[in-house]
């Protein structure tokens, strides 16, 4: 019985590995494929293309700013909901999902019309993408932080800290945030992956982020797009490993509050 | 000196009235338990004292001063919660030192005080353990040390033992009492466990449906329950159906065909249908002898040996409450003659028996 179960589990693991590995291996092989056999042309053309660095730099800048804004906004929201407005939890959850019900083109046209009237200068900077990315990442950050807060019995910890004389700043810095570290890292990871993978908004606003650059390369040079896609996947995986490593180091050996999966 | 006084404290949550004007005062160094079933308002009252809830009306006085406007972190009260509430990111010693750090104590002061507290609760050697590396009892000891480390004016204990297993619960409650007496700290202890409350309290406030039913010493609460609710909730009670008889000078209740003296029957209308509540240890059995009727006729059903005492179960023979089981506790040996089927007469202590109307008793039972 146990042997049969082991065989079943082994088969499942092999299928999963094949499912994920085959496309990646295919991408890798394809990126080295040239008309006259294996070549590094696709990779060298990316590395030598100045547009790659500006696109990467822009995407990373947007990712950093979005992550900071998203974490501040959603941490405050989640704490407020859990401490003061539990009855609004379902509503807030619903609001975070709204973005999936609104087509990106609608979002952009609506926002552009509004901004042209109120602050037309804002459209001249790629930073205009940040609030949109924050909205896009709502659902992921909210859920990651919500799971972290639910795992820590927030209300009782706050009550305990208050009864010991702590004010809100102390409670936030010494009690809440240290116990939300893993959730915060998970939310940051999700936000970064959302920004690094977002294409529609940035192309509609005519800014060349990494996905837009990748699409442009793809139209002229399929191998280059494959190499870029592989780079992005490896970067994301590297980030995931980093998040796990950092959260384990910061956790001091105690159990982690939450695990976030993409 | 620390006194706590609650004056007409009211609190509602939507349509639910959690407290209907609670009046209560405790003296310096006193250990007071709030006892009652779930939803009786005991935790709400404690949270109002702690400052976590604001009353809709009334006031809370600490040493005679109204503390309504003081936030929880300025009330100088240490609190221990039901579910430990240790900070998971801190070790035992860091948890204990938290309140001291907030107060700006020096590192050496913090170390000394925290160490003393850890030692006092018997956790020397566990200072570096994180909460998840400790048992429930150990975590609650750390929570107690943490609450006491700040030398609070009042210690608030919100069902601190209810998540622990029976053995740890008994040992920790005794430790809490010893420490409380050593430090002479005014303490409010919330519990739904009557045994806990009776064992460690100086006084007990029995609450039901947001109202104070009785506030007295454990002995007063048990031996002289002020209301049917207290009689039914604290300890076990026998219930006899009867009607008021006798006079105010010689009050009695007719139960079946027998008139039994009951002091609390005084002042009630003759002929009023009532219930008489008695404790098993204040209820007595007499073997019937022909022509010598001493009490209410009954038949022994069985005996239960319970170590220090023997419980005897009897059925009343009279028709008004057929099948009613009367419990009698007797100590010592020599009760073999009270075996099943033996005819007996039941009597009770007329001074401690409680009289209630059927409606009063019914509402008390519903409240539980």
Interface residues (C-beta under 8 A of the other chain):
Chain A: X152 X153 X156 X157 X159 X160 X161 X162 X163 X164 X165 X166 X167 X170 X174 X175 X178 X179 X252 X253 X254 X255 X257
Chain B: X50 X51 X52 X71 X72 X73 X74 X75 X76 X77 X78 X79 X81 X83 X85 X86 X87 X88 X89 X98 X99 X102 X103 X130 X131 X132 X143 X146 X147 X150 X156
